[in-house]
Amino acid sequence: MNQQDDLNEFSSENAYRLLVQGVTDYAIYLLRADGVVANWNAGAQRFKGYTAEEIVGRHFSTFYSPAERAEGLPQRGLDTALRDGRFEGEGWRVRKDGSRFWAHVVIDPIYKENGELIGFAKITRDCTEQRRMEEARRDTENRFRLLVEGITDYALYMLNPDGTVANWNAGAQRAKGYLEKEIVGQHFSVFYQEQDRLAGLPTTNLEIALREGRFEDEGWRLRKDGSRFWAHVVIDTLYKENGQLLGFAKITRDRTEQLESNAKIVYLARHDAMTGLPNRLQFLERLDEAMGNLHRGEQQIAVISIDLDGFKEVNDAFGHAVGDQLLAELGRRMKALAGEGETVARFGGDEFVAFKVFRQQRALADFISRLQRALTTMLHLAETDIAPGASIGVAMFPDDAEERTQLLNNADLAMYRAKKSMDEKICFYEATMDEASRARRAMARDIWTALERGQFFLNYQIQRAVSSDEITGYEVLLRWEHPVQGLISPSIFIPVAEECGAIGAIGDWVLERACREAVQWNLQPRIAVNLSAVQLSNAALVERVRSVLAATGLAPARLELEVTETAIIADRERALYLLQQLKAMGVTIAMDDFGSGYSSLETLRSFPFDKIKLDRSFISELETSKQAKAFVRAILALGHSLNVSVLAEGVETEAQRAILEQEGCHEGQGYLFGRPALLDVLGELHQAVPPQDQPRRA
């Protein structure tokens, strides 16, 4: 076949037919003049789901929705093609399975050489994805436009290359006062002060943006009404894809409030926000200055500590809003009365402090009298009338203290004395006040030191079966060997440890040390460790116990934790929940000191304790008091009914042991069975097994 034959072959009707039928990206098919499908290609089958056998001979309105067919939309497309020579449009079309796709449609009429209409050529393309992308783009643009237009904290707008305003958002209107129709088309230099315009600042700023890609600065700008605001300004250049300058994006933020707030921050750094009085920082600066400039021998300084009486009750009864009103009004009164050489400050809460430089006692007496009058005169607040009150403590410089911290502390001590007094609301510092407080503070420091230096140690007191010498357990007892004071009773140092926050760390140390020693000395069948209220309120207690048992190798069944009801009632629900988790681990739980202070059957009912420890106060009177004996009998009966073991504390005589045995008591603890001792001592008494004497495992 020569080249001409090849061309004839490719130009033949058959070749065109093959071409059309092979196209898969377009639905290409013919309609008869009446709109009936005459043929069908692969693209049509792919887009619309019909095979040629299924669709040829059916009207093309099949591809339209019922509503569109009812409106005559298919026929209008054909009419348009006949009238205009072509119909082109887009719209939803329907596939065989009923699903829709977005179609781009072209319909061309086809005529014979004599002008007779043969039918229509119809080309359809599925543009669903393009439509989705276009809608997404438009949606993004619309969202961004709405975002920009809706932002009110920033003025966002565009400038044309010549500096005229091209558009305007709500933030710009809010910041500058112009409506969009008022400002678009005007030069942005209208926002500058006259001296800035004369200096060419607007043009300079645009030139910087063009040269460096961005301009950023702060300065005064003008609103429509002529008022000034402090503006933070950013100008960015905008270019088209071809590199041509499109204009400038301009962002302006009104920072006037921040400028003003900086001054306010400086003020608040030295003043109390609620009362306007000097705060701790300013008060201490003034006091230091007064102490440094004092003419000794001629002048004194009185530091006055003030604490409101019944302030908590005011908050509880009327709410914190009324409490704040009370503080603000009292602060206003004291601020108004302070004269030369007098300073009143608020340190926080209901704590105020003042000082006065004076030469004569009557001047100090007058100042204190004015303070007391301001603090006790009836207050008429918005919601109620309140008769305030205050406790006042006074300490003198240099007579009562040479150093500022000690001076303030001494004034506090005097104030606390006044607060405890029923009739004396103004107290002057005396040296004896400081002794007890100083001792407690010193002990608190020593407690932390004792933890660091290992001054605490453990004693163990044996627990035995009442009816035999069988050892049933060892109670762990904390001891402190002070390097100067010697042994200090737990009844003295434990309350101080609770006050200073050391009790949690001490409790953790006791638990870990006791479990480790119980393993080393093979203390069987268990050790008993006391839990403090602080430990019992800590959600990490369960994991702490778990980790200690794992680290030391002590079996959970060999650990008994003792709690008092006093410790439980601080947060009953949380405490009982933690105890239940500990019990689930296999640890036994004992109710300690039952019968002293808080003791209720409700607590016993709420939690299945493994043991009740009967308080020693009943055991000491067991031989002489019928009431004590009756109580013991009742508790033992309760234990039997609940299937809970009962241990009697403080057993010191054989007679007490005999009564307990007669009444059915299970266990006892006290000097009769053994005094608290170190493990070394118990080992010598054969009441514990020293580590070196324990049989080695093969």
Beta strands, then each sheet from edge to edge (+ up, - down):
strand 1: 27-32
strand 2: 87-94
strand 3: 100-111
strand 4: 117-126
strand 5: 155-159
strand 6: 214-222
strand 7: 228-239
strand 8: 245-254
strand 9: 300-308
strand 10: 342-348
strand 11: 351-358
strand 12: 379-380
strand 13: 385-386
strand 14: 390-397
strand 15: 426-428
strand 16: 456-465
strand 17: 471-482
strand 18: 486-488
strand 19: 527-530
strand 20: 559-563
strand 21: 588-594
strand 22: 611-614
strand 23: 645-648
strand 24: 667-669
sheet 1: 1+ 4- 3+ 2-
sheet 2: 5+ 8- 7+ 6-
sheet 3: 10+ 11- 9+ 14- 15-
sheet 4: 12+ 13-
sheet 5: 18+ 17- 16+ 24- 23- 22- 21- 20- 19-
end
